[in-house]
Structure formats: C-alpha cells, structure tokens
C-alpha cells in the first residue's frame, strides 16, 4: 500500500449551516449562530470502512478502522491522521467499533499503536466472538485511563459504562458549538449493526457501517448525507425515510462480497452515489455557507440498469451498461516481451477515462495481474516478459468503472518483423 504523503482531499461536499438572523430592535436576542466547521470523512481503506469525524472545536471521533494493513505505518487511517489532522501519540475523543469483522475493525490495533482513545464504544453484537487484537485494544484504552463503553447486554470482556440508543455526551465546548451525536440503533438479540447521526445546526450525516432489516425499521430520522458499507441492508423504505442528498459507499475495487446491482440502484436513486474506491477519501463539510454540489467522481447512473458487477468468486455478471474493452496484444519484435493495448469505452462509445484495468496473462497459472488506469482517451498500455516459449498464449483484460464492468480476451500473436 502506498504511503500517504499529504492530506488527500478527493471530494468536498459543503452542507449549509443554520444561522439565526438578527432580531428586530427591542426583541430578545435569539440563539447564537452556528459557527465553525465539522467534517465527516469516509476514508478510502480498500475493502473495508472507516470514518473520521472532526468536530468544530478539534475533538476527533473514529468509526471503524478498516482492515489491517500489516503495520501501523502502512495503515491508511494512521497515514490520514498524521498527514495534517493529528500528530502521532495524540488522544482521540472516541472510537466506535460496530462489529468485529476484519473489514471494519481489523486495523484498530494498528491505529492504537499511534493514537490513544479517551473512549471506546464497543457496539459489537452480544455473544459475538472477540480475538486477541480486540483484547489488546481494550487494554491500550485502559492503560491511558480511557473509558470503555459497552452495550448493557454485552460485558463479557469486562464491561464499562453502558451506552444505549440516545444522545452521547460530548465535551461542553463542542455541544455549545451546536454539535449533537446520537446513537440511533445498536445490536440486540434480534438485530445487528450500529447507526449514528452527527448533527451540526440544521445539517446532519448518518453513519451506518452495518445493519439488518429488523434494525432499519427503527431508523426514522432524515439526514443530509449517508455513509455506509456493503454490510448494511439498506432497504428501500429506509433510504426513502433518510432522504439523503449524498450516499457514500465505503468499498474496495474487488471486495470479498461485492454489492449487488439492486443495492447500488437503491443508493443511486434520488441521491448522488459516491464510492471510496473511485472517489478516494470523501470529505463531507458542514459549515455556514452554501451547499456546493460535487461534480467529480459521482457514479454515473449505471447501477440502476442491471450493470455488471463482480461476484465473490471473481466471476462477472454482465449487464447492459457494461464497459466495452477493445484489446490488442502482440509480441514485440526481437524481444521476449508482449504489449497489451486496451481501449475502454462507455456503453455509448465515449472514452471511459479513469477506468481501472486488470490484465491477466493466461499462459501462466498464478501469474500476477498487471493493473493500470485508463487515461483521458480511455487507453491503457502494459508490457510483460513472456519468455521465448512457443505458441500463442491468451490474455484476459477486465475493466471496471463504478459498477460497470467490461471484459475482453485476445491471443498474443507472433510479430511480423522485418
């Protein structure tokens, strides 16, 4: 994984704050205007989810940590924080762990090597398994005199202060600035997942890292933006109630369980759909001002027409909005190398700039993929040393852009050299 060297800002959505006009002369003064900036960032952590909440007075909250990266230095959450948000060994206000899957909580132990947490909110489902990494995380919180909050029905690792549905207590200066953080849903014997709502004045962002249909029935509050993952059910009735303008899906390019086309279609209906594997870190900013509509990186409506998508076994479901891949493969003269030239186009024939392409060389079992990104003309070119083996090996190229996928296979033919 590449190390982040500067604070990345892939996309900024400005949500207008709520201000109170000055009352006419003689009238009692109204509440103070909402001032400051609150940011909620869906981090691009690959096949997983992690969300950072930056409160206007400087407090930081983390919801999930994404998958383990192999070391703390390579962890994308650590890199994002240390690239301008918080220096190493800082203390964050809180960490929410919604469930114990590796895609959501696998990287928490790595984050805890560089940062401390004043509060750990453990919302994993009662009776769910916990491993040594979670025990180590709890130990690190206790070592710094932090507080562990657990569900009332779940204290099998040595509980703490229980928390349930309702508002969470925030530092006085953050509450006075107009910030509100509500727990909308927690796991119980019949429902799993966690739902949070962070509000700033009249604006709000809902976080739904995981949920099931039973839990979603209790979610009734609207929000301006939704940050979620494929581990949430995201039924059509829920999305209709939320009325969000922006739906952000935390997902990698080839996740273990890709979302199906109907789910992507629901997220793409009456809202702008953004995915972290294409947009990178998606930053939602709430402050006084106007609502700025994003134009870059928004998924382009392919989800609702049965577009192609990856199955967990790596095979592909082809849909009418799939990409077109034009493929030419040839050996280079007087060389052991072969060159692949691919052009990726949308269904209407226009270049699909930014499409991701994976080239698989079928002449060798287990050969690594060559990966590239299409340029402004939709073109990709890669070379591979094939050796001097006889025959005409085959090459398979797959391209994907948002939810649309295309594929082509070609034979590496011997060149005609002078």
N, C-alpha and C positions, 0 to 999 in steps of 0.2 A: 504494500500500500504506500502511495506517495505521501510524504510528509507535507503538511500544510505550512507554508512559509509566511503567509499573510492572512489577515482576516478575510475570508471569502464572503462576498455578498452576491448570491446568484439572482436574487429577486427580492424586491421590497414592495410590500403592499401597504399603503398608508390608509388607516382607518380613522375617520374624523372623530375627534374627541367632542365632548359635550361641554359647552361653556354657557354660563348664565349671563344674560345681558344686564347692564347696569340698570337698576330700577329707577323710576322717575323720582325727582326730588321729593324728599319727605317720606318716601316709602322705606320700610325697614330693609336693610341690605340682605340680598339673597346669599346662597352658599357660594363659597369661593370657586373660581373657575378651575376646571381640571387642567393641571399643568404638568409638564414633564413628558417623558417618553417611556412606553412599555413595549418591549419586543418579545415576540414568541418565535423561536426558530426551530423548524423541523430540520434536523441535521441529516446530511447525506452520510449514512454509516454503512452503506451497502445493503445487504439482505437483513435488515432489522430496522429498529426505530429508536430514536432518542430525540427529545425535545427540550430545549433550553428556554426558560422564562427569565427575562431580565426586567425586574421591577424598577420603577422610576427613581427610587432613592438608592439603587445599587444592589439590592438583595438579588440573589440568583437561586433559581429552583431548577432541578433537572428531573425529567420524567423519562425513565428508562435510560439505558447506556449503550444500546446497540450490542452487536455480537463482540466477542473477544477478538482482539487484533493480533494477539501473540505477545505483545509487550505494551506497557503503558506509553512509551514514547511513540509507538505507531498507532495508538488508539485515536480515531478521528475526533472523539469528544474532547479528549485531552488537548489535542492539537488546536481545535477550535477555541477552547477556553484560553489557552496560553498564547494565542495569536492576537491578543489585544483585549480580551474580556477580563481575565483574571490571572495573576501570576501564580506559578506553582506554589503549593502549600497554602493557598487561600482556603478560607472556610466558606462553603456554600450554605445558604439557608436551609435547603432541604433536597432530598432525593426521594422520588416516588418509584416504587417497584410494583408494577401492576400484576406481573406473573413471572414465573421462574424459567420461561423458555430462554434458550441461548440467544435468540434474535433480539430479545428485549433486555435481558439482564446479564447476558454473558460477559459484557465489558465492564460491569460495575466494579469488580475487584481491581481492574487496571486503573479506572478513574480514581478510586480511593487511594491509590499509591501516590497520587499527585495532589489530591484535594481532600479536605475534611468536610464533613456534613454535620451541621448543627442538629438536623432532624432527619431521621429515616422513616418514611411512611411505607410500611410493608403491607401491601394490599393483595398479596398472593392468596389464592383461594384456600380456605380451610381444608386441611388434610393433604395439601399438595406437597410433593417431595422437596426437600432442600438439600443442597450439597455443601461441600466444604467451602466453596467460594462464598456462598451467602453467609455462612457462619463467620468467615473471615471479615466480611463486610460489616456485619453487626459488631464484631469485636473492635474494628477500627473506629466505629462511631462511638462506642462506649469508652475507648481509650482517650478520646478527645472530649469526654464529658458531654457527648451529644445525647439526644433523646430518641429512643426508638418507639414508634407508634405502630400498633398492630390493630387488626380487626378484633372486635370484642370476642369473637368466637375462635380466635386463632392466636395462641401464645405458646405453641409447642416448643419454640426455641428460647423460651424465657421472654415473657412479654414485655410490655412497656405501657405507655399511655395509650389507651384505646382511642380509635377515631372511627367515626361513622359518617353517614350522609349529613351534610350541612356545611356551613362556612367554617373555614380554617382560620385560626388566629394568626395574624401577620404582625410584623413589627409595627409599632404605633405610627412611625413616620410614613410607612407605606400605606397603611389604612387611611391616614389623614390625607394622603395624596389622591385618594379616590379609587384605590385598588381593592378588589374583592376576589377571593379564591374560594370556590365552592366545590365540594365533593358531591357529585350528582348520583353516583352509583358505586357500590363496592360489591365484591363477590359474597355469595352466601351459599347455602346448601343447594340451591336450585339454579343460581345464575353465577356467571364468572365474568371477570373483567373489571375495569376501572374507568370512570368518566369524571373529568374535571372541567370546570368552567372558570376562566380567568377574565375578570371584567375590569374595565378602566373607564370610568364615566359611563357613557351610554353604549360603549362598544364592548364586545366580548369575543373570546376564542374558546372553542370547546376542544378538549383533547380526549380521544377515545382510542387508546392503544390496543384495547381488546374488549370484546363484548359478545354476548349471545342474544338471541331474540327475546328471551324472557327478561333480561336486564333492560333492553332497549325500550320495552313497553313503559318503563317508569321515567324515561327521559322526555321531558315536555318543554324545556326552556329553549328558546331560539338563540342562535349565536351568529355572528357575522362571518366567522371562518371556522372550519373544522380541520383538525389534524388527526389522522387516523392511520391504520395499518391493515394489511390483509387478514389479521387475526380478529377483526371486528366484523360482526354480522352485517351491519349497515343496511337494514331493511328499508324499503321504500317509504313506509309510514314514518320511520324515524327521520329520514332525510327531509321529508315534507314538513315535519314539525320544526326541525332546526332552521330551515330557511336560510342556510348559509350562502354567502356570495362566493366563497372560495373553499374548495375541498382539496386538501393536501394529503396525498397518499405516500407514506414512507415505504419505499420498496426498492430493492436492488434490480439490476437488469435481468438476472436469472434466479429468482428466489426459489427456495425449496418448494413452496406451494404458491404458484402464481395465481393472482386473482382471475376469476373467470370473467368472460365478456359481460354477462348481465350485471355483475357488481360494478365494473368500470362504467357501464352505461348509466347506472343509477347515480354514481358520483358525478357524471358528466351532464346530468340533466338539471337545467335551471341553475347551474353554478359553473364557475371556471375550475377545471380539474388540473392540478399540478402534481407531478410525481418527482420525488427526490432523485431518482436515478437519471432523470433528464435535466431537471432544473438545478440540481445540486442543493445546497442549503437554502431553504425557502424561509425568508425573514418576513414576518408579519409585524408591522409597526403601528401602534396605536398612539396618536398624539393629536393635539389641536391642529386643525387644518382641513384640507380637502381630501376626499377619497380618490386616490390615484389608481387607475385601472392598469394592471400589468398587461403587457403585450407579448413579451418574450417568454418562451418555454411553456406556454399554456398548451395542454393537449388539444388536438385539433378535431375533436368530434368523431374520431374513428371508432370509439368504443361502442357506440350505440348501433352499429350495423353488422354485428357479428364478426368484428375484426379478429384477426389471427392472434393467438396467444400461446405461450409455452405451457405444456403440461409438466407435472413434476418429474416424469420420466425422461424429459428432454425432447420429446416429440412435439410437433407443432400442429395446432388446429388452424386451418386455412379459412379465411373469411373474405368477403367481397371487397373490403377496404385494405387488403394487404398491399405491401410494397411490391414493386417489380424490380427484380435483380437481373441485370444483364451482365453476363460473365464471359470473360475471355481468358484462357490460360495457355501459356506457351513456354517451352523451354527456351532459354537464351542461347544464342549461338556461341559455340566454343566455351561453354560454361556448364557447370553441374547445377546451376540454379534454374528455377522456373519462376515466372512472373504471373501474378494474378491481377487483372484489371477488371474492376466491378463498377457498374453504374447503378445507383439506387434511385428509383423514381417513385413518386406517389401514384395512387391509382389513376390520377388524371394525366400522368406523364410528366409532371413537373419535378425538378430535382429535389431530392429529399436531403438537403444539407443537414448535417448533424446526426444522420442515422448511424447507428453502431453496427459494425460488420464483424462477424466472426468467420474466419476461413478455416475449414477443416481439411487436412490433407489425408485422403483415404488410403494412400499407398502404404501407410504405416500405422498399425494399431497403437493406440495410445499416444500418437503424436500430439504435441500441444497445439492449441489454437493460436492462430495469428489474429490479433484484434486491431481494428482501426476505426476511425470516424470519418464519414464522408465529408468531403469539402463542399464549398459553396455550389459546385456543379453536380453534387451527388456522386463524385468519383472517389474510388479507393484503389490504391495500388500497393501490393505486398509481394515480396520475393521470399523464396525458400530454397535451401540447398537440398536437392533431391538425390545427390549422388549420381552415378552413371548407370543405374540399374535399367535394364531394357524394359520395354513395354510402355503402356500409356496409362499411368496412374490417374485416378479421378480426384477432383477437388469439389468440395461442397461449400458453398458460401451462404450464410444466413445473415439477414439484416433485420434490424428492428428499430422502430421509431415510435415511442409511446407504446401504444397497444398494437400497432400494425407491424406485421412480420412478413418477410418475403424470403424465398429460398431459390437457389439455382445450383445445378451440378454440371460440371464440364470435365472433359478429358484433357490431360496435359499432353499435348501433341508435340512430336519432334519438330524442331525448326527446319526451315529450308534456308540453309546458309550458303553463301557464295563460296 
